Amino acid sequence: MTQVVEHNDAALAATEASTEGEEADDEELAGTPDADEGEAEEVDANAVVPNGPLYTAELSDEQLTELWKKEPAALGSISVGFVESGRMVNAVRVPQSENNDWIVVSPELAWATQETVDYLSRAIREVRAQYPNAPPLRVNQLSSREGGYLRPHKSHQNGRDVDLGFYYPTAEPVRVREREKHIDLELNWALLKALAIHTDVQMILLDKRVQKVLYDYALRNGENKEWVDSLFNAGARSLVKHARGHRDHFHVRFFNPRAQELGRRVAPLLALQPDKNILVHRVRSGDTLGGIALRYGSTIKTIQKANRMRGVFLSIGQRLAVPLRGPCTRCPVPPPVVVPPRRMPPGFEQQAPAVAEKQAPAAPEMQVVPAVATQAESTGGSAPASTVTETQPQAPAQEPAVQGSPANTSAAIMQIGPAASR
């Protein structure tokens, strides 16, 4: 792991003015004034909280424990902790597209959960199905193989975040500051629409200047205003949110119902797999490496090794991986996730809610393959627009989609619009 260096306002302004293109880094930096501290306080006091497994209901606690002890790989991708202080187990890498649908810019930083990879490929392929001559989309950074801090991002830690370049008239990006004047509006709107309709996207971070041109384009081309407003102008519940440093790319975060639920349930079991029993500590004023080791029952040497540190210097805001010797009694555990209904435009129907397509294992050692959970119904409405930062939206005050035994359903076939040739 690389140590974090705090960034001041001047550095942030310089980053915003950069013209490095899609490889340019986010401003999701530890210490950034307008960056949210995390998802730990995301629970809506009025929300219905599940009282049992929601997206992994086919696994009893005993079966989960046995699989985690004997064959953790059989559980599939697991998203541990939070997007700004988490990591992954059993990550998968975004493959290079065989049909030139996308380009993976940094393969070594293109690791995520299986759900994220599935959602991402589904959305991009929907665009290419509608526009066969669209240039390949640039898939930028996701997460490192084990997750954890990825410089300079504040998030991107547990396999649910991905940076996507814009579609331009050609495959080569236009490297200027005012990207909104050069992007292909038709293709970028098709991508945003595909993410909303065909994936369980949690939020899309995008500079407000790029938002405006996409919003205006959508209305000019006959999209339902109430639905478009629910994406851009619904206040804290907007799907698309403003964030500085996102004028040259989409930052997309997906719900990972199965991976998140597994991460929540295996948290008390981490000590059964010592190489995976790691806590992520955010350095605060007054912290020392020895003090952190003492606090968590670890050692200075093991912390240094886990973070590839040569010395003992720490920076405020730095995220440290702390190997633990026993069960973690101080680890914050994410709340149960309830994936809200997708934002469906008028006239689009979606299948009945279902948990991941799974069959309960006959024995603890049986293979368990993760699958994407689907959700249903449409949302709408609007509220005063506001600028918000990266934090997970609160769960809606509604009954959980499904609880108990999983239901097997086939994916509904939905079209973005009539196919067109570019």
C-alpha positions in Angstrom: 0.0 0.0 0.0 1.1 3.5 -0.7 1.0 6.2 2.0 -1.5 9.0 1.6 -0.4 12.6 1.3 -2.9 15.2 2.2 -3.9 17.7 -0.5 -4.6 21.3 0.1 -7.0 23.5 -1.9 -4.3 24.7 -4.2 -3.4 21.2 -5.2 -7.1 20.4 -5.8 -7.5 23.5 -8.0 -4.5 22.4 -10.0 -6.0 18.9 -10.4 -9.3 20.4 -11.7 -7.4 22.4 -14.3 -5.5 19.4 -15.5 -6.0 18.2 -19.1 -4.5 14.8 -18.7 -7.6 13.0 -20.0 -9.4 9.9 -18.7 -6.3 8.8 -16.8 -6.5 11.9 -14.6 -7.1 11.2 -11.0 -10.3 11.9 -9.0 -10.4 14.5 -6.2 -11.7 11.8 -3.9 -8.8 12.5 -1.5 -8.5 12.0 2.2 -8.9 15.4 3.7 -10.8 17.0 0.8 -13.2 19.4 2.5 -16.2 18.5 0.4 -15.6 14.7 0.6 -18.0 12.7 2.8 -16.4 10.7 5.6 -18.1 7.5 4.5 -21.1 5.3 4.6 -21.1 4.4 8.2 -23.9 6.9 9.0 -26.0 6.1 5.9 -28.8 4.3 7.6 -32.2 6.0 7.4 -33.9 6.1 10.8 -37.2 5.5 9.1 -36.0 2.7 6.9 -37.1 -0.9 7.3 -34.0 -2.9 8.3 -34.0 -6.6 7.5 -33.9 -8.9 10.5 -32.1 -11.7 8.6 -30.1 -12.5 5.4 -31.7 -10.8 2.4 -29.5 -11.6 -0.6 -27.8 -14.7 0.8 -30.8 -16.4 2.3 -29.9 -19.8 0.8 -26.9 -19.9 3.1 -27.5 -20.7 6.8 -25.1 -19.3 9.3 -23.6 -22.8 9.7 -23.1 -23.3 6.0 -21.6 -19.9 5.6 -19.1 -20.6 8.5 -18.1 -24.0 7.0 -17.6 -22.5 3.5 -15.6 -19.6 4.9 -13.4 -22.0 6.9 -12.8 -24.6 4.3 -13.4 -23.1 0.8 -13.8 -19.3 0.9 -13.3 -19.1 -2.8 -16.6 -20.9 -3.3 -18.5 -17.9 -1.9 -17.6 -15.7 -4.8 -16.8 -12.0 -4.6 -17.1 -10.4 -1.2 -17.2 -6.7 -0.6 -15.9 -6.0 2.9 -16.4 -2.8 4.8 -17.1 0.5 3.2 -16.2 2.1 -0.1 -13.8 4.5 1.6 -12.4 2.0 4.2 -12.8 -1.5 2.9 -11.4 -4.3 0.7 -12.3 -7.3 -1.3 -12.2 -11.1 -1.2 -12.3 -13.2 -4.4 -12.1 -10.2 -6.7 -12.3 -10.6 -10.5 -10.7 -8.4 -13.1 -12.5 -6.7 -16.0 -11.4 -8.5 -19.1 -10.4 -6.7 -22.3 -13.4 -6.7 -24.6 -13.2 -9.2 -27.5 -15.7 -7.1 -29.6 -14.0 -3.8 -28.9 -16.9 -2.7 -26.8 -14.5 -1.2 -24.2 -10.8 -0.6 -23.5 -9.4 -1.4 -20.0 -6.9 1.4 -19.5 -5.1 0.0 -16.4 -5.6 -3.8 -16.1 -3.7 -4.0 -12.9 -6.2 -1.6 -11.3 -9.3 -3.1 -12.9 -10.3 -5.5 -10.1 -13.9 -5.5 -8.7 -16.6 -7.8 -7.5 -18.3 -10.1 -10.0 -21.5 -8.1 -9.7 -19.7 -4.8 -10.6 -18.1 -6.4 -13.6 -21.5 -7.9 -14.7 -23.3 -4.6 -14.3 -20.6 -2.7 -16.2 -20.4 -5.1 -19.2 -24.2 -5.1 -19.4 -24.5 -1.3 -19.6 -21.8 -0.9 -22.2 -23.2 -3.7 -24.3 -26.6 -2.1 -24.2 -25.1 1.0 -25.7 -23.2 -1.0 -28.4 -26.4 -2.9 -29.3 -28.1 0.4 -30.0 -25.1 2.0 -31.6 -23.0 -0.7 -33.3 -20.5 1.8 -34.6 -19.9 3.5 -31.3 -16.2 3.7 -30.4 -14.9 1.6 -27.5 -15.5 3.1 -24.0 -12.5 3.6 -21.8 -12.8 1.7 -18.5 -10.4 3.5 -16.1 -9.6 2.6 -12.5 -11.8 0.3 -10.4 -9.8 -1.2 -7.4 -6.6 -3.0 -6.7 -6.8 -6.8 -6.5 -7.3 -6.9 -2.7 -9.1 -3.6 -2.5 -8.0 -1.1 0.1 -6.6 2.4 -0.5 -5.9 3.3 -4.1 -4.2 6.5 -4.6 -5.5 9.2 -5.0 -9.1 8.0 -4.6 -10.9 8.2 -1.3 -13.2 5.5 -2.4 -12.6 2.6 -4.9 -11.8 0.3 -1.9 -14.3 -2.6 -1.9 -14.9 -3.3 -5.6 -18.1 -1.2 -6.2 -16.7 1.9 -7.9 -15.5 2.4 -11.5 -14.4 5.4 -13.4 -15.6 5.5 -17.0 -14.3 7.8 -19.7 -16.8 9.7 -21.9 -17.8 8.7 -25.4 -16.2 11.1 -27.9 -16.8 11.3 -31.7 -13.7 9.1 -32.1 -12.0 6.5 -29.9 -9.3 8.9 -28.9 -10.5 11.2 -26.1 -10.4 15.0 -26.5 -8.0 16.3 -23.9 -9.3 19.8 -23.0 -10.7 21.2 -19.8 -14.3 21.8 -21.1 -15.1 18.3 -22.0 -18.8 19.0 -22.1 -18.3 20.9 -25.3 -16.7 17.9 -27.1 -18.3 14.7 -25.8 -20.8 12.7 -27.9 -24.1 13.6 -26.2 -26.1 10.9 -27.8 -23.8 8.1 -26.7 -23.1 9.4 -23.2 -26.8 9.8 -22.6 -27.4 6.3 -23.8 -24.8 5.0 -21.3 -26.3 6.9 -18.4 -29.7 5.6 -19.3 -28.5 2.1 -19.6 -26.9 2.3 -16.2 -30.1 3.5 -14.7 -32.3 0.9 -16.4 -30.2 -2.2 -16.6 -28.1 -2.1 -13.4 -28.4 -1.5 -9.7 -26.4 1.7 -9.9 -26.2 3.5 -6.5 -24.9 6.8 -7.8 -23.1 8.5 -10.7 -20.7 11.3 -9.8 -20.4 13.9 -12.6 -19.5 17.6 -12.8 -22.6 19.8 -12.9 -21.5 21.3 -16.3 -21.5 17.9 -17.9 -24.8 17.1 -16.2 -26.4 20.2 -17.7 -25.6 19.3 -21.3 -26.8 15.7 -20.8 -30.0 16.9 -19.1 -30.7 19.4 -21.9 -30.0 16.7 -24.5 -32.4 14.3 -22.9 -35.2 16.8 -22.8 -34.6 17.9 -26.4 -34.9 14.3 -27.5 -38.2 13.6 -25.9 -37.4 12.0 -22.6 -40.0 12.3 -19.9 -39.1 15.4 -17.8 -40.3 14.0 -14.5 -38.1 10.9 -15.0 -35.1 12.9 -16.1 -35.5 15.2 -13.1 -35.6 12.1 -10.8 -32.1 11.4 -12.1 -30.6 14.9 -12.0 -32.8 17.1 -9.8 -34.1 15.1 -6.9 -31.9 16.6 -4.3 -30.2 14.0 -2.1 -32.0 11.2 -3.9 -30.7 12.2 -7.3 -29.0 9.4 -9.1 -26.5 11.8 -10.7 -24.6 13.9 -8.2 -22.1 16.7 -8.6 -18.5 16.2 -7.6 -15.5 18.3 -8.3 -12.8 16.6 -10.5 -15.4 14.7 -12.5 -15.5 16.8 -15.6 -13.7 14.2 -17.7 -15.3 10.9 -16.6 -18.2 9.2 -14.9 -17.7 7.8 -11.5 -20.2 5.0 -11.1 -20.9 3.2 -7.9 -23.0 0.0 -7.9 -25.0 -1.7 -5.2 -23.6 -5.2 -4.8 -26.4 -6.9 -2.9 -24.8 -10.3 -2.7 -21.2 -9.2 -2.2 -22.2 -6.6 0.4 -24.4 -9.0 2.3 -21.6 -11.6 2.3 -19.2 -9.0 3.6 -21.5 -8.1 6.4 -22.1 -11.7 7.4 -18.4 -12.8 7.3 -17.2 -9.9 9.4 -17.4 -11.9 12.6 -15.7 -14.9 10.9 -12.6 -13.1 9.5 -10.4 -14.5 12.2 -11.0 -18.0 10.8 -8.9 -17.0 7.8 -5.8 -15.2 9.2 -4.6 -13.9 5.8 -8.0 -12.2 5.4 -8.4 -10.9 8.9 -7.5 -7.3 8.3 -8.9 -4.1 9.7 -8.6 -0.8 7.8 -7.7 2.1 10.1 -7.9 5.8 9.2 -5.0 7.7 10.7 -6.1 10.7 12.9 -4.1 13.4 14.7 -2.0 11.8 17.5 -1.9 8.3 16.0 1.4 6.5 16.0 2.3 3.1 14.4 3.0 1.6 17.8 -0.2 3.0 19.3 -2.3 1.5 16.4 -0.6 -1.9 16.8 -1.3 -1.9 20.5 -4.9 -0.8 20.1 -5.7 -3.7 17.7 -3.4 -6.3 19.2 -1.2 -6.3 16.1 2.5 -5.5 15.7 4.5 -2.7 14.0 6.3 -5.1 11.7 3.1 -6.8 10.5 1.5 -3.4 9.8 4.6 -2.2 7.9 4.6 -5.4 5.8 0.9 -5.2 5.0 1.3 -1.6 3.9 4.7 -1.9 2.3 6.1 0.7 4.6 9.8 1.2 5.3 9.4 3.6 8.2 6.9 4.7 10.8 5.8 8.0 9.2 2.0 8.5 9.1 -0.2 11.1 7.4 -3.5 12.3 8.7 -6.3 10.6 6.7 -4.1 7.7 5.7 -5.8 4.3 5.5 -3.8 1.5 7.0 -4.4 -2.2 6.6 -3.9 -3.7 10.1 -3.5 -7.5 10.3 -5.3 -8.8 13.4 -4.5 -11.8 15.6 -8.0 -12.5 16.7 -11.6 -11.4 16.1 -12.0 -7.7 15.5 -14.0 -6.0 18.3 -13.6 -2.5 16.9 -14.4 -3.1 13.2 -17.4 -1.1 12.0 -19.9 -3.3 10.1 -22.0 -1.9 7.3 -25.7 -2.0 7.8 -27.9 -4.5 5.9 -28.3 -3.2 2.3 -31.7 -3.0 0.7 -31.4 -2.2 -3.0 -34.0 0.3 -4.0 -36.1 -0.1 -7.2 -34.4 1.0 -10.4 -35.2 4.4 -11.9 -37.4 3.2 -14.8 -38.8 5.7 -17.4 -42.5 5.6 -18.3 -43.4 2.6 -20.5 -40.6 0.4 -19.2 -41.5 -2.7 -17.2 -39.3 -4.7 -15.0 -39.5 -8.2 -13.6 -40.7 -9.0 -10.1 -38.1 -8.5 -7.4 -35.9 -11.5 -6.7 -32.7 -12.3 -4.8 -29.7 -13.7 -6.7 -30.5 -16.8 -8.7 -29.1 -19.4 -6.4 -29.8 -22.9 -5.1 -29.1 -23.8 -1.6 -26.0 -26.0 -1.3 -26.6 -29.7 -0.4 -23.5 -29.7 1.7 -21.2 -27.0 3.2 -18.4 -27.8 0.7 -20.6 -27.3 -2.3 -19.6 -24.6 -4.8 -21.5 -21.3 -4.5 -21.4 -19.0 -7.5 -22.4 -15.4 -7.0 -25.1 -13.9 -9.2 -26.5 -10.5 -9.6 -29.7 -9.7 -7.6 -32.4 -7.9 -9.5 -34.9 -5.4 -8.3 -38.1 -4.0 -9.7 -40.6 -1.3 -9.9 -40.1 2.3 -10.9 -39.3 5.4 -9.0 -40.0 9.0 -9.8 -40.8 12.4 -8.3 -38.5 15.3 -7.7 -37.2 17.5 -5.0 -35.1 20.6 -4.9 -31.7 20.1 -6.5 -28.6 20.2 -4.4 -24.9 19.4 -4.7 -23.9 16.4 -2.7 -20.7 14.4 -2.3 -19.8 10.7 -2.2 -21.9 8.9 0.3 -24.1 6.0 0.0 -27.8 7.0 -0.3 -30.1 6.0 2.5 -32.2 2.9 2.1 -35.8 3.7 1.2 -38.5 3.4 3.8 -40.2 0.4 2.2 -40.5 -3.3 2.7 -37.4 -5.3 1.7 -37.8 -6.6 -1.8 -37.5 -10.2 -0.9 -36.7 -12.1 2.3 -36.5 -15.8 3.0 -36.1 -18.3 0.2 -34.7 -17.0 -3.1 -36.8 -17.0 -6.2 -35.5 -18.0 -9.6 -36.5 -15.6 -12.4 -35.2 -14.9 -15.9 -34.1 -11.4 -16.8 -36.6 -9.2 -18.5 -35.6 -8.0 -22.0 -35.7 -4.2 -22.1 -34.7 -2.0 -25.0 -33.2 1.4 -24.6 -34.6 2.5 -27.9 -34.7 1.7 -31.6 -31.3 0.5 -32.9 -29.4 3.1 -34.8 -26.3 3.1 -36.9 -23.5 5.6 -36.3 
